[in-house]
Amino acid sequence: MAEALSENSHFEVLEPVSQSVPLVFNSPHSGRRYPQSFLAQSRLDSLGIRRSEDHYVDELFSVAPALGAPMLVAHFPRAWLDVNREPYELDPRMFEGVLPSYANINSIRVAGGLGTVPRVVAENMEIYRQRFPVEEALERVETVYKPYHACLRRLVVRTHVTFGFSVLIDCHSMPGNIRVSGTGMRPDFIIGDRYGTSASGELSRTAMRLLEDMGFSVVRNKPYAGGFITEHYGRPAKGLHALQIEVNRGLYVDETTLAKRPDFAVLQTAISAFLQDFSDHVEEYAADRALAAE
């Protein structure tokens, strides 16, 4: 039985009755609560503005508390604020007023319109009708971005202190038309570990093997190796591992209407079974490491 703990109206932690495994789950892009003021600022219709969502990913991974792990769930939409970026990756062309000197205005993500406060949604569709006050963007960072990461950090630290080991699972989805360069393969899942820097190779390979054994096509790091969260929270040498899992949206949602496909529950059940097996492996892996350290 999960208990929802509200840290902020913009996000919540779904806690198990008692945390029994060294796992933390995070769903930063599945938020579906669009502020009315934001919708009024946008030139997009009610479907267009949702193109950047990781649709229903929080539901696909909702077994987390039943496994004995907490899950942090964003309610705010990614198009409004993207917490899988540095705190101040901001595009000065979007705002009235001057950004602070510490803002990162030259990142590749800002250039592509996908900064902390995005300029576009997927398919390069412009979000805003016109510039808006820079203070509004900075307020989103201060009142939502920073509390969100403070909450995620507490969960990871608590898990590491309790178990001496932690694995953060960052849960995402990808467009159904994604293909692996050079092969044309359409993966069902992508496991991202920042090319081996955010998690041990054994954990990544195990996640891939478990999914492949279930009949899914799986690749590692291509084209998605993990974003700011995976990179920032993964420190394998210190027993802090972070994996990004991308699910192909074509498996479970109609990308035109954004309605769930009839077999949504089938995929949800499959992901739950995968996570149970992966959780069992993580416990064994952590125990083996503890023994080796003695």
C-alpha positions in Angstrom: 0.0 0.0 0.0 1.5 3.3 -1.1 1.2 6.5 0.9 1.2 9.8 -1.1 3.2 12.5 0.7 2.7 15.9 -0.8 6.0 17.9 -0.7 4.6 20.7 -2.9 1.4 21.0 -5.0 3.6 20.5 -8.0 4.9 17.0 -7.1 4.5 14.2 -4.6 6.3 11.2 -3.2 4.6 7.8 -3.3 6.1 6.1 -0.3 5.9 2.4 0.5 4.7 1.5 4.0 8.4 0.6 4.6 11.2 1.0 2.2 12.7 -2.5 1.8 14.8 -2.2 -1.3 17.7 0.2 -2.3 15.7 1.7 -5.2 14.3 5.1 -5.8 12.0 5.9 -8.8 11.5 9.2 -10.4 9.0 10.3 -13.1 10.0 13.9 -13.9 8.2 14.4 -17.3 4.8 12.7 -16.9 3.1 15.8 -15.3 -0.4 16.6 -16.7 -1.5 19.6 -14.6 -1.2 22.6 -16.9 -1.5 26.0 -15.2 -4.2 28.1 -16.8 -1.8 31.1 -16.9 0.6 28.9 -18.9 -2.1 27.8 -21.3 -3.1 31.4 -21.9 0.5 32.3 -22.8 0.8 29.5 -25.3 0.1 29.5 -29.0 -0.5 25.7 -29.0 -3.8 23.9 -28.6 -4.6 21.4 -25.8 -3.0 18.5 -27.7 -0.1 20.3 -29.2 1.2 21.5 -25.9 1.3 18.0 -24.5 3.7 16.7 -27.2 6.7 16.8 -24.7 5.0 14.7 -22.0 6.2 11.3 -21.1 2.6 10.1 -21.3 1.4 8.1 -18.4 4.9 6.9 -17.4 4.0 7.4 -13.8 1.3 4.8 -14.2 3.5 2.4 -16.1 6.0 2.4 -13.2 3.4 2.7 -10.5 4.4 -0.7 -9.0 7.4 1.0 -7.3 5.9 1.4 -3.8 4.6 -2.2 -3.8 8.2 -3.2 -4.4 9.2 -1.3 -1.3 10.6 1.7 -3.1 9.6 5.4 -3.1 8.6 7.1 -6.3 8.8 10.9 -6.9 6.2 12.0 -9.4 6.0 15.4 -11.1 2.5 16.9 -11.6 3.8 20.0 -13.5 4.3 19.5 -17.3 7.7 19.4 -18.9 6.7 22.1 -21.3 6.4 24.5 -18.4 9.5 23.4 -16.5 12.1 20.7 -17.2 13.8 19.4 -14.1 16.0 17.1 -16.2 18.2 20.1 -17.1 20.6 22.3 -15.1 18.7 24.8 -13.0 19.5 27.8 -15.2 19.7 26.6 -18.8 17.7 29.5 -20.1 17.2 31.2 -23.5 17.4 35.0 -23.2 15.4 35.4 -26.4 12.3 34.1 -24.6 12.2 36.7 -21.9 11.6 40.4 -21.1 14.4 41.5 -18.8 18.0 40.3 -18.2 19.0 36.8 -17.1 21.4 36.5 -14.2 25.1 36.2 -15.2 25.2 32.6 -13.9 22.6 31.4 -16.4 23.8 28.9 -19.0 22.6 30.5 -22.2 24.9 28.6 -24.6 24.1 25.0 -24.0 23.1 22.7 -26.9 19.8 22.1 -25.2 19.1 25.9 -25.0 20.0 26.2 -28.7 17.5 23.5 -29.5 14.7 25.2 -27.5 14.8 22.6 -24.8 16.2 24.4 -21.8 15.0 24.5 -18.2 12.1 26.6 -19.3 11.5 25.2 -22.8 10.9 27.3 -25.9 9.4 24.4 -27.9 7.7 21.1 -27.5 8.5 18.0 -29.5 8.5 18.4 -33.3 10.0 21.9 -32.8 6.6 23.6 -32.1 7.0 27.0 -30.5 5.2 27.2 -27.1 4.8 30.9 -26.4 2.9 33.7 -28.1 5.4 36.3 -27.0 8.2 37.0 -24.5 7.3 37.0 -20.9 9.0 38.4 -17.7 12.3 36.8 -16.8 11.2 36.9 -13.2 8.5 34.3 -14.0 11.1 31.8 -15.3 13.3 32.4 -12.3 10.4 31.9 -10.0 9.7 28.5 -11.5 13.3 27.5 -10.8 13.1 28.7 -7.2 9.7 27.5 -6.2 9.5 24.2 -8.1 12.8 23.1 -9.7 14.9 23.5 -6.5 12.4 21.9 -4.1 11.9 19.0 -6.6 15.6 18.3 -6.6 15.9 18.8 -2.9 13.2 16.1 -2.5 14.9 13.7 -4.9 18.2 14.2 -3.2 16.7 13.4 0.2 15.3 10.1 -1.2 18.6 9.1 -2.7 20.6 10.0 0.4 18.1 8.3 2.7 18.3 5.1 0.6 22.1 5.2 0.5 22.4 5.7 4.2 19.8 2.9 5.0 21.2 0.3 2.6 24.8 1.5 1.9 23.8 1.4 -1.8 21.2 3.0 -4.0 19.9 2.8 -7.5 17.9 5.7 -9.0 15.5 4.7 -11.8 14.7 7.7 -13.9 11.5 6.9 -15.9 10.8 8.3 -19.3 9.2 7.6 -22.7 10.3 8.3 -26.2 8.5 8.9 -29.5 7.4 5.8 -31.4 9.4 6.7 -34.5 12.8 6.6 -32.8 15.3 4.5 -34.7 18.8 3.5 -33.8 21.3 5.2 -36.1 23.0 2.8 -38.5 20.7 -0.1 -37.9 17.2 1.3 -38.3 16.1 -0.6 -35.3 13.0 0.6 -33.4 13.7 -0.2 -29.8 11.0 -0.9 -27.3 13.3 0.2 -24.4 16.5 2.2 -24.1 18.6 1.8 -20.9 20.8 4.9 -20.4 23.8 5.0 -18.0 25.7 7.9 -19.5 28.0 5.4 -21.3 28.9 3.6 -18.1 29.5 6.6 -15.9 26.2 6.8 -14.0 25.7 3.1 -13.1 27.7 -0.1 -13.1 27.7 -2.0 -16.4 26.3 -5.1 -14.6 23.2 -3.3 -13.6 22.7 -1.9 -17.1 23.3 -5.3 -18.7 20.9 -7.0 -16.3 18.1 -4.5 -17.0 18.6 -5.2 -20.7 18.7 -8.9 -20.4 15.6 -9.1 -18.3 13.7 -7.0 -20.8 15.0 -9.0 -23.8 14.1 -12.2 -22.1 10.5 -10.9 -22.1 10.6 -10.4 -25.8 11.4 -6.7 -26.0 14.0 -5.0 -28.2 16.4 -3.1 -26.0 19.5 -0.9 -26.7 21.8 0.9 -24.4 22.6 4.7 -24.5 21.6 5.2 -28.2 20.1 7.7 -28.9 19.3 8.5 -25.2 22.1 8.0 -22.7 20.5 9.9 -19.9 20.0 13.6 -19.0 21.0 15.9 -16.2 19.3 13.7 -13.5 21.1 10.5 -14.5 24.4 12.3 -14.8 24.0 14.3 -11.6 22.9 11.6 -9.3 24.9 8.7 -10.6 28.2 8.1 -8.7 28.9 4.4 -9.1 32.2 4.5 -7.2 30.3 5.7 -4.2 27.5 3.1 -4.5 25.1 5.7 -6.0 23.8 4.3 -9.3 21.4 6.0 -11.7 19.7 4.4 -14.8 17.4 6.1 -17.3 14.7 3.9 -18.8 13.0 5.0 -21.9 9.8 3.3 -23.0 8.6 3.5 -26.6 5.3 5.4 -26.6 4.1 3.5 -29.7 3.7 0.4 -27.4 1.0 1.9 -25.3 -0.4 5.3 -26.5 -1.9 6.6 -29.7 0.5 9.5 -30.4 -2.1 11.4 -32.4 -4.9 11.5 -29.8 -2.7 10.7 -26.7 -5.2 8.1 -25.7 -4.0 4.9 -24.1 -3.9 1.8 -26.4 -6.1 -1.2 -25.4 -3.0 -3.1 -24.3 -1.8 -0.4 -22.0 -2.5 -2.7 -19.0 -0.5 -5.5 -20.6 2.6 -3.4 -20.9 2.1 -2.0 -17.4 2.0 -5.6 -16.1 5.1 -6.5 -18.1 7.0 -3.5 -16.7 5.9 -4.5 -13.1 7.3 -8.0 -13.6 10.5 -6.6 -15.0 10.9 -4.3 -12.1 10.3 -7.0 -9.6 13.0 -9.2 -11.2 15.4 -6.2 -11.4 14.7 -5.3 -7.8 15.6 -8.8 -6.7 18.9 -8.5 -8.6 19.7 -5.2 -7.1 19.3 -6.6 -3.6 21.6 -9.5 -4.5 24.1 -7.1 -6.1 24.1 -4.9 -3.1 24.6 -7.8 -0.7 27.5 -9.1 -2.8 29.2 -5.7 -2.7 28.8 -5.5 1.0 30.4 -8.9 1.5 33.2 -8.0 -0.8 33.9 -4.9 1.2 34.2 -6.8 4.5 
